[in-house]
Amino acid sequence: MKIVAIILLLVIVVALGRALLQLVRGGRSTQVVRALTLRVGLSIALFILLLIAYGMGWIHPNA
């Protein structure tokens, strides 16, 4: 489960970097919006995945 979360975080950072590069290079706004939409979608998916994993008992908070 931890590896899946780390991979999703890395993909989110890559999508954010891709959007930044498109924005700096003056690329089409549709490419920037698509990259940012992907990032937001992956962030929501990661959040839901973490909630499900916590509910199922696969992960536990450090206390």
PyMOL Python script that loads the backbone (N, CA, C, O; Angstrom):
from pymol import cmd

cmd.read_pdbstr("""\
ATOM      1  N   MET A   1       0.821  -1.194   0.000  1.00  0.00           N
ATOM      2  CA  MET A   1       0.000   0.000   0.000  1.00  0.00           C
ATOM      3  C   MET A   1       0.866   1.259   0.000  1.00  0.00           C
ATOM      4  O   MET A   1       0.548   2.250  -0.658  1.00  0.00           O
ATOM      5  N   LYS A   2       1.954   1.199   0.743  1.00  0.00           N
ATOM      6  CA  LYS A   2       2.831   2.364   0.813  1.00  0.00           C
ATOM      7  C   LYS A   2       3.470   2.664  -0.539  1.00  0.00           C
ATOM      8  O   LYS A   2       3.644   3.825  -0.911  1.00  0.00           O
ATOM      9  N   ILE A   3       3.814   1.617  -1.260  1.00  0.00           N
ATOM     10  CA  ILE A   3       4.450   1.800  -2.564  1.00  0.00           C
ATOM     11  C   ILE A   3       3.470   2.435  -3.547  1.00  0.00           C
ATOM     12  O   ILE A   3       3.853   3.291  -4.345  1.00  0.00           O
ATOM     13  N   VAL A   4       2.212   2.018  -3.490  1.00  0.00           N
ATOM     14  CA  VAL A   4       1.192   2.601  -4.373  1.00  0.00           C
ATOM     15  C   VAL A   4       1.029   4.094  -4.072  1.00  0.00           C
ATOM     16  O   VAL A   4       0.926   4.906  -4.991  1.00  0.00           O
ATOM     17  N   ALA A   5       1.006   4.452  -2.793  1.00  0.00           N
ATOM     18  CA  ALA A   5       0.871   5.861  -2.412  1.00  0.00           C
ATOM     19  C   ALA A   5       2.075   6.674  -2.869  1.00  0.00           C
ATOM     20  O   ALA A   5       1.918   7.799  -3.342  1.00  0.00           O
ATOM     21  N   ILE A   6       3.258   6.124  -2.733  1.00  0.00           N
ATOM     22  CA  ILE A   6       4.470   6.835  -3.155  1.00  0.00           C
ATOM     23  C   ILE A   6       4.485   7.013  -4.667  1.00  0.00           C
ATOM     24  O   ILE A   6       4.847   8.079  -5.163  1.00  0.00           O
ATOM     25  N   ILE A   7       4.097   5.980  -5.400  1.00  0.00           N
ATOM     26  CA  ILE A   7       4.051   6.083  -6.864  1.00  0.00           C
ATOM     27  C   ILE A   7       3.040   7.138  -7.291  1.00  0.00           C
ATOM     28  O   ILE A   7       3.320   7.936  -8.186  1.00  0.00           O
ATOM     29  N   LEU A   8       1.861   7.152  -6.659  1.00  0.00           N
ATOM     30  CA  LEU A   8       0.858   8.173  -6.992  1.00  0.00           C
ATOM     31  C   LEU A   8       1.371   9.577  -6.678  1.00  0.00           C
ATOM     32  O   LEU A   8       1.135  10.508  -7.448  1.00  0.00           O
ATOM     33  N   LEU A   9       2.065   9.737  -5.565  1.00  0.00           N
ATOM     34  CA  LEU A   9       2.635  11.050  -5.236  1.00  0.00           C
ATOM     35  C   LEU A   9       3.658  11.485  -6.287  1.00  0.00           C
ATOM     36  O   LEU A   9       3.688  12.652  -6.678  1.00  0.00           O
ATOM     37  N   LEU A  10       4.484  10.561  -6.738  1.00  0.00           N
ATOM     38  CA  LEU A  10       5.465  10.904  -7.769  1.00  0.00           C
ATOM     39  C   LEU A  10       4.793  11.283  -9.088  1.00  0.00           C
ATOM     40  O   LEU A  10       5.225  12.220  -9.760  1.00  0.00           O
ATOM     41  N   VAL A  11       3.747  10.564  -9.454  1.00  0.00           N
ATOM     42  CA  VAL A  11       3.021  10.890 -10.688  1.00  0.00           C
ATOM     43  C   VAL A  11       2.356  12.260 -10.560  1.00  0.00           C
ATOM     44  O   VAL A  11       2.299  13.013 -11.533  1.00  0.00           O
ATOM     45  N   ILE A  12       1.856  12.588  -9.377  1.00  0.00           N
ATOM     46  CA  ILE A  12       1.245  13.900  -9.147  1.00  0.00           C
ATOM     47  C   ILE A  12       2.280  15.003  -9.322  1.00  0.00           C
ATOM     48  O   ILE A  12       2.000  16.029  -9.941  1.00  0.00           O
ATOM     49  N   VAL A  13       3.474  14.794  -8.780  1.00  0.00           N
ATOM     50  CA  VAL A  13       4.535  15.803  -8.907  1.00  0.00           C
ATOM     51  C   VAL A  13       4.969  15.942 -10.368  1.00  0.00           C
ATOM     52  O   VAL A  13       5.220  17.053 -10.834  1.00  0.00           O
ATOM     53  N   VAL A  14       5.056  14.834 -11.084  1.00  0.00           N
ATOM     54  CA  VAL A  14       5.430  14.878 -12.503  1.00  0.00           C
ATOM     55  C   VAL A  14       4.377  15.646 -13.304  1.00  0.00           C
ATOM     56  O   VAL A  14       4.724  16.447 -14.171  1.00  0.00           O
ATOM     57  N   ALA A  15       3.104  15.409 -13.023  1.00  0.00           N
ATOM     58  CA  ALA A  15       2.032  16.122 -13.726  1.00  0.00           C
ATOM     59  C   ALA A  15       2.094  17.619 -13.434  1.00  0.00           C
ATOM     60  O   ALA A  15       1.865  18.440 -14.322  1.00  0.00           O
ATOM     61  N   LEU A  16       2.403  17.966 -12.196  1.00  0.00           N
ATOM     62  CA  LEU A  16       2.530  19.377 -11.845  1.00  0.00           C
ATOM     63  C   LEU A  16       3.720  20.013 -12.560  1.00  0.00           C
ATOM     64  O   LEU A  16       3.627  21.139 -13.048  1.00  0.00           O
ATOM     65  N   GLY A  17       4.830  19.294 -12.620  1.00  0.00           N
ATOM     66  CA  GLY A  17       6.004  19.801 -13.341  1.00  0.00           C
ATOM     67  C   GLY A  17       5.742  19.949 -14.826  1.00  0.00           C
ATOM     68  O   GLY A  17       6.203  20.902 -15.454  1.00  0.00           O
ATOM     69  N   ARG A  18       5.005  19.010 -15.383  1.00  0.00           N
ATOM     70  CA  ARG A  18       4.659  19.083 -16.805  1.00  0.00           C
ATOM     71  C   ARG A  18       3.799  20.307 -17.101  1.00  0.00           C
ATOM     72  O   ARG A  18       3.991  20.982 -18.113  1.00  0.00           O
ATOM     73  N   ALA A  19       2.854  20.586 -16.212  1.00  0.00           N
ATOM     74  CA  ALA A  19       2.011  21.770 -16.385  1.00  0.00           C
ATOM     75  C   ALA A  19       2.852  23.039 -16.285  1.00  0.00           C
ATOM     76  O   ALA A  19       2.641  23.989 -17.039  1.00  0.00           O
ATOM     77  N   LEU A  20       3.798  23.054 -15.359  1.00  0.00           N
ATOM     78  CA  LEU A  20       4.668  24.219 -15.208  1.00  0.00           C
ATOM     79  C   LEU A  20       5.505  24.443 -16.457  1.00  0.00           C
ATOM     80  O   LEU A  20       5.634  25.574 -16.926  1.00  0.00           O
ATOM     81  N   LEU A  21       6.070  23.379 -16.994  1.00  0.00           N
ATOM     82  CA  LEU A  21       6.869  23.513 -18.215  1.00  0.00           C
ATOM     83  C   LEU A  21       6.033  24.038 -19.382  1.00  0.00           C
ATOM     84  O   LEU A  21       6.485  24.905 -20.130  1.00  0.00           O
ATOM     85  N   GLN A  22       4.833  23.523 -19.535  1.00  0.00           N
ATOM     86  CA  GLN A  22       3.960  23.998 -20.611  1.00  0.00           C
ATOM     87  C   GLN A  22       3.609  25.465 -20.414  1.00  0.00           C
ATOM     88  O   GLN A  22       3.529  26.227 -21.377  1.00  0.00           O
ATOM     89  N   LEU A  23       3.403  25.853 -19.173  1.00  0.00           N
ATOM     90  CA  LEU A  23       3.051  27.242 -18.883  1.00  0.00           C
ATOM     91  C   LEU A  23       4.219  28.174 -19.176  1.00  0.00           C
ATOM     92  O   LEU A  23       4.026  29.248 -19.746  1.00  0.00           O
ATOM     93  N   VAL A  24       5.423  27.774 -18.793  1.00  0.00           N
ATOM     94  CA  VAL A  24       6.610  28.602 -18.997  1.00  0.00           C
ATOM     95  C   VAL A  24       6.960  28.701 -20.476  1.00  0.00           C
ATOM     96  O   VAL A  24       7.352  29.765 -20.953  1.00  0.00           O
ATOM     97  N   ARG A  25       6.821  27.607 -21.195  1.00  0.00           N
ATOM     98  CA  ARG A  25       7.158  27.600 -22.621  1.00  0.00           C
ATOM     99  C   ARG A  25       6.112  28.298 -23.478  1.00  0.00           C
ATOM    100  O   ARG A  25       6.327  28.517 -24.671  1.00  0.00           O
ATOM    101  N   GLY A  26       4.993  28.645 -22.879  1.00  0.00           N
ATOM    102  CA  GLY A  26       3.946  29.316 -23.640  1.00  0.00           C
ATOM    103  C   GLY A  26       3.146  28.346 -24.485  1.00  0.00           C
ATOM    104  O   GLY A  26       2.642  28.702 -25.550  1.00  0.00           O
ATOM    105  N   GLY A  27       3.037  27.134 -24.010  1.00  0.00           N
ATOM    106  CA  GLY A  27       2.275  26.121 -24.739  1.00  0.00           C
ATOM    107  C   GLY A  27       0.792  26.440 -24.751  1.00  0.00           C
ATOM    108  O   GLY A  27       0.339  27.404 -24.134  1.00  0.00           O
ATOM    109  N   ARG A  28       0.056  25.618 -25.457  1.00  0.00           N
ATOM    110  CA  ARG A  28      -1.384  25.829 -25.526  1.00  0.00           C
ATOM    111  C   ARG A  28      -1.989  25.659 -24.137  1.00  0.00           C
ATOM    112  O   ARG A  28      -1.547  24.830 -23.342  1.00  0.00           O
ATOM    113  N   SER A  29      -2.999  26.459 -23.874  1.00  0.00           N
ATOM    114  CA  SER A  29      -3.609  26.410 -22.548  1.00  0.00           C
ATOM    115  C   SER A  29      -4.330  25.085 -22.312  1.00  0.00           C
ATOM    116  O   SER A  29      -4.513  24.679 -21.164  1.00  0.00           O
ATOM    117  N   THR A  30      -4.738  24.412 -23.380  1.00  0.00           N
ATOM    118  CA  THR A  30      -5.414  23.129 -23.190  1.00  0.00           C
ATOM    119  C   THR A  30      -4.458  22.085 -22.619  1.00  0.00           C
ATOM    120  O   THR A  30      -4.875  21.226 -21.842  1.00  0.00           O
ATOM    121  N   GLN A  31      -3.181  22.150 -22.995  1.00  0.00           N
ATOM    122  CA  GLN A  31      -2.203  21.220 -22.455  1.00  0.00           C
ATOM    123  C   GLN A  31      -1.986  21.474 -20.961  1.00  0.00           C
ATOM    124  O   GLN A  31      -1.858  20.535 -20.176  1.00  0.00           O
ATOM    125  N   VAL A  32      -1.947  22.743 -20.582  1.00  0.00           N
ATOM    126  CA  VAL A  32      -1.761  23.095 -19.178  1.00  0.00           C
ATOM    127  C   VAL A  32      -2.967  22.644 -18.369  1.00  0.00           C
ATOM    128  O   VAL A  32      -2.819  22.060 -17.295  1.00  0.00           O
ATOM    129  N   VAL A  33      -4.145  22.910 -18.878  1.00  0.00           N
ATOM    130  CA  VAL A  33      -5.369  22.527 -18.173  1.00  0.00           C
ATOM    131  C   VAL A  33      -5.460  21.008 -18.059  1.00  0.00           C
ATOM    132  O   VAL A  33      -5.871  20.495 -17.018  1.00  0.00           O
ATOM    133  N   ARG A  34      -5.091  20.291 -19.095  1.00  0.00           N
ATOM    134  CA  ARG A  34      -5.142  18.834 -19.061  1.00  0.00           C
ATOM    135  C   ARG A  34      -4.184  18.274 -18.011  1.00  0.00           C
ATOM    136  O   ARG A  34      -4.536  17.348 -17.280  1.00  0.00           O
ATOM    137  N   ALA A  35      -2.974  18.834 -17.935  1.00  0.00           N
ATOM    138  CA  ALA A  35      -1.996  18.361 -16.948  1.00  0.00           C
ATOM    139  C   ALA A  35      -2.459  18.674 -15.526  1.00  0.00           C
ATOM    140  O   ALA A  35      -2.300  17.850 -14.626  1.00  0.00           O
ATOM    141  N   LEU A  36      -3.025  19.849 -15.324  1.00  0.00           N
ATOM    142  CA  LEU A  36      -3.514  20.209 -13.996  1.00  0.00           C
ATOM    143  C   LEU A  36      -4.747  19.392 -13.616  1.00  0.00           C
ATOM    144  O   LEU A  36      -4.927  19.048 -12.448  1.00  0.00           O
ATOM    145  N   THR A  37      -5.590  19.083 -14.589  1.00  0.00           N
ATOM    146  CA  THR A  37      -6.751  18.236 -14.325  1.00  0.00           C
ATOM    147  C   THR A  37      -6.312  16.833 -13.923  1.00  0.00           C
ATOM    148  O   THR A  37      -6.894  16.232 -13.020  1.00  0.00           O
ATOM    149  N   LEU A  38      -5.296  16.318 -14.584  1.00  0.00           N
ATOM    150  CA  LEU A  38      -4.747  15.023 -14.223  1.00  0.00           C
ATOM    151  C   LEU A  38      -4.221  15.050 -12.797  1.00  0.00           C
ATOM    152  O   LEU A  38      -4.450  14.111 -12.036  1.00  0.00           O
ATOM    153  N   ARG A  39      -3.520  16.113 -12.427  1.00  0.00           N
ATOM    154  CA  ARG A  39      -2.974  16.226 -11.080  1.00  0.00           C
ATOM    155  C   ARG A  39      -4.070  16.253 -10.034  1.00  0.00           C
ATOM    156  O   ARG A  39      -3.976  15.570  -9.014  1.00  0.00           O
ATOM    157  N   VAL A  40      -5.102  17.029 -10.276  1.00  0.00           N
ATOM    158  CA  VAL A  40      -6.207  17.114  -9.312  1.00  0.00           C
ATOM    159  C   VAL A  40      -6.927  15.771  -9.207  1.00  0.00           C
ATOM    160  O   VAL A  40      -7.265  15.331  -8.108  1.00  0.00           O
ATOM    161  N   GLY A  41      -7.161  15.124 -10.338  1.00  0.00           N
ATOM    162  CA  GLY A  41      -7.818  13.819 -10.325  1.00  0.00           C
ATOM    163  C   GLY A  41      -7.009  12.777  -9.567  1.00  0.00           C
ATOM    164  O   GLY A  41      -7.567  11.996  -8.797  1.00  0.00           O
ATOM    165  N   LEU A  42      -5.704  12.762  -9.778  1.00  0.00           N
ATOM    166  CA  LEU A  42      -4.851  11.818  -9.059  1.00  0.00           C
ATOM    167  C   LEU A  42      -4.791  12.131  -7.570  1.00  0.00           C
ATOM    168  O   LEU A  42      -4.729  11.218  -6.746  1.00  0.00           O
ATOM    169  N   SER A  43      -4.808  13.416  -7.218  1.00  0.00           N
ATOM    170  CA  SER A  43      -4.805  13.792  -5.807  1.00  0.00           C
ATOM    171  C   SER A  43      -6.082  13.323  -5.116  1.00  0.00           C
ATOM    172  O   SER A  43      -6.032  12.819  -3.994  1.00  0.00           O
ATOM    173  N   ILE A  44      -7.209  13.485  -5.774  1.00  0.00           N
ATOM    174  CA  ILE A  44      -8.483  13.026  -5.207  1.00  0.00           C
ATOM    175  C   ILE A  44      -8.484  11.501  -5.098  1.00  0.00           C
ATOM    176  O   ILE A  44      -8.944  10.946  -4.099  1.00  0.00           O
ATOM    177  N   ALA A  45      -7.970  10.829  -6.122  1.00  0.00           N
ATOM    178  CA  ALA A  45      -7.909   9.370  -6.091  1.00  0.00           C
ATOM    179  C   ALA A  45      -7.014   8.883  -4.949  1.00  0.00           C
ATOM    180  O   ALA A  45      -7.352   7.912  -4.272  1.00  0.00           O
ATOM    181  N   LEU A  46      -5.890   9.541  -4.731  1.00  0.00           N
ATOM    182  CA  LEU A  46      -4.996   9.167  -3.640  1.00  0.00           C
ATOM    183  C   LEU A  46      -5.676   9.364  -2.295  1.00  0.00           C
ATOM    184  O   LEU A  46      -5.562   8.514  -1.412  1.00  0.00           O
ATOM    185  N   PHE A  47      -6.378  10.473  -2.132  1.00  0.00           N
ATOM    186  CA  PHE A  47      -7.083  10.748  -0.879  1.00  0.00           C
ATOM    187  C   PHE A  47      -8.133   9.669  -0.603  1.00  0.00           C
ATOM    188  O   PHE A  47      -8.228   9.161   0.514  1.00  0.00           O
ATOM    189  N   ILE A  48      -8.913   9.325  -1.618  1.00  0.00           N
ATOM    190  CA  ILE A  48      -9.944   8.299  -1.454  1.00  0.00           C
ATOM    191  C   ILE A  48      -9.297   6.942  -1.171  1.00  0.00           C
ATOM    192  O   ILE A  48      -9.786   6.184  -0.333  1.00  0.00           O
ATOM    193  N   LEU A  49      -8.207   6.637  -1.861  1.00  0.00           N
ATOM    194  CA  LEU A  49      -7.501   5.382  -1.628  1.00  0.00           C
ATOM    195  C   LEU A  49      -6.988   5.296  -0.195  1.00  0.00           C
ATOM    196  O   LEU A  49      -7.072   4.238   0.429  1.00  0.00           O
ATOM    197  N   LEU A  50      -6.459   6.396   0.329  1.00  0.00           N
ATOM    198  CA  LEU A  50      -5.981   6.404   1.712  1.00  0.00           C
ATOM    199  C   LEU A  50      -7.127   6.237   2.702  1.00  0.00           C
ATOM    200  O   LEU A  50      -6.978   5.550   3.712  1.00  0.00           O
ATOM    201  N   LEU A  51      -8.267   6.858   2.422  1.00  0.00           N
ATOM    202  CA  LEU A  51      -9.426   6.688   3.301  1.00  0.00           C
ATOM    203  C   LEU A  51      -9.914   5.235   3.300  1.00  0.00           C
ATOM    204  O   LEU A  51     -10.238   4.688   4.354  1.00  0.00           O
ATOM    205  N   ILE A  52      -9.965   4.622   2.135  1.00  0.00           N
ATOM    206  CA  ILE A  52     -10.390   3.228   2.031  1.00  0.00           C
ATOM    207  C   ILE A  52      -9.395   2.314   2.751  1.00  0.00           C
ATOM    208  O   ILE A  52      -9.796   1.410   3.484  1.00  0.00           O
ATOM    209  N   ALA A  53      -8.103   2.552   2.541  1.00  0.00           N
ATOM    210  CA  ALA A  53      -7.083   1.723   3.185  1.00  0.00           C
ATOM    211  C   ALA A  53      -7.148   1.855   4.705  1.00  0.00           C
ATOM    212  O   ALA A  53      -6.960   0.869   5.418  1.00  0.00           O
ATOM    213  N   TYR A  54      -7.409   3.046   5.203  1.00  0.00           N
ATOM    214  CA  TYR A  54      -7.547   3.237   6.647  1.00  0.00           C
ATOM    215  C   TYR A  54      -8.794   2.531   7.168  1.00  0.00           C
ATOM    216  O   TYR A  54      -8.759   1.895   8.221  1.00  0.00           O
ATOM    217  N   GLY A  55      -9.880   2.642   6.439  1.00  0.00           N
ATOM    218  CA  GLY A  55     -11.122   1.994   6.838  1.00  0.00           C
ATOM    219  C   GLY A  55     -11.023   0.472   6.839  1.00  0.00           C
ATOM    220  O   GLY A  55     -11.637  -0.193   7.673  1.00  0.00           O
ATOM    221  N   MET A  56     -10.251  -0.076   5.904  1.00  0.00           N
ATOM    222  CA  MET A  56     -10.088  -1.523   5.821  1.00  0.00           C
ATOM    223  C   MET A  56      -9.035  -2.037   6.808  1.00  0.00           C
ATOM    224  O   MET A  56      -8.895  -3.246   6.991  1.00  0.00           O
ATOM    225  N   GLY A  57      -8.298  -1.126   7.441  1.00  0.00           N
ATOM    226  CA  GLY A  57      -7.267  -1.535   8.394  1.00  0.00           C
ATOM    227  C   GLY A  57      -5.929  -1.859   7.778  1.00  0.00           C
ATOM    228  O   GLY A  57      -5.066  -2.435   8.440  1.00  0.00           O
ATOM    229  N   TRP A  58      -5.738  -1.496   6.510  1.00  0.00           N
ATOM    230  CA  TRP A  58      -4.469  -1.777   5.837  1.00  0.00           C
ATOM    231  C   TRP A  58      -3.365  -0.843   6.296  1.00  0.00           C
ATOM    232  O   TRP A  58      -2.194  -1.223   6.296  1.00  0.00           O
ATOM    233  N   ILE A  59      -3.719   0.374   6.688  1.00  0.00           N
ATOM    234  CA  ILE A  59      -2.743   1.341   7.192  1.00  0.00           C
ATOM    235  C   ILE A  59      -3.222   1.852   8.535  1.00  0.00           C
ATOM    236  O   ILE A  59      -4.418   1.862   8.823  1.00  0.00           O
ATOM    237  N   HIS A  60      -2.271   2.277   9.353  1.00  0.00           N
ATOM    238  CA  HIS A  60      -2.595   2.789  10.686  1.00  0.00           C
ATOM    239  C   HIS A  60      -1.795   4.064  10.914  1.00  0.00           C
ATOM    240  O   HIS A  60      -0.655   4.168  10.462  1.00  0.00           O
ATOM    241  N   PRO A  61      -2.382   5.035  11.611  1.00  0.00           N
ATOM    242  CA  PRO A  61      -1.628   6.258  11.906  1.00  0.00           C
ATOM    243  C   PRO A  61      -0.553   5.989  12.958  1.00  0.00           C
ATOM    244  O   PRO A  61      -0.709   5.123  13.819  1.00  0.00           O
ATOM    245  N   ASN A  62       0.529   6.739  12.873  1.00  0.00           N
ATOM    246  CA  ASN A  62       1.572   6.640  13.888  1.00  0.00           C
ATOM    247  C   ASN A  62       1.185   7.498  15.071  1.00  0.00           C
ATOM    248  O   ASN A  62       0.978   8.703  14.931  1.00  0.00           O
ATOM    249  N   ALA A  63       1.088   6.892  16.216  1.00  0.00           N
ATOM    250  CA  ALA A  63       0.694   7.666  17.400  1.00  0.00           C
ATOM    251  C   ALA A  63       1.604   7.346  18.555  1.00  0.00           C
ATOM    252  O   ALA A  63       1.436   7.896  19.644  1.00  0.00           O
TER     253      ALA A  63
END
""", "prot")
cmd.dss("prot")
cmd.show_as("cartoon", "prot")
cmd.util.cbc("prot")
cmd.orient("prot")
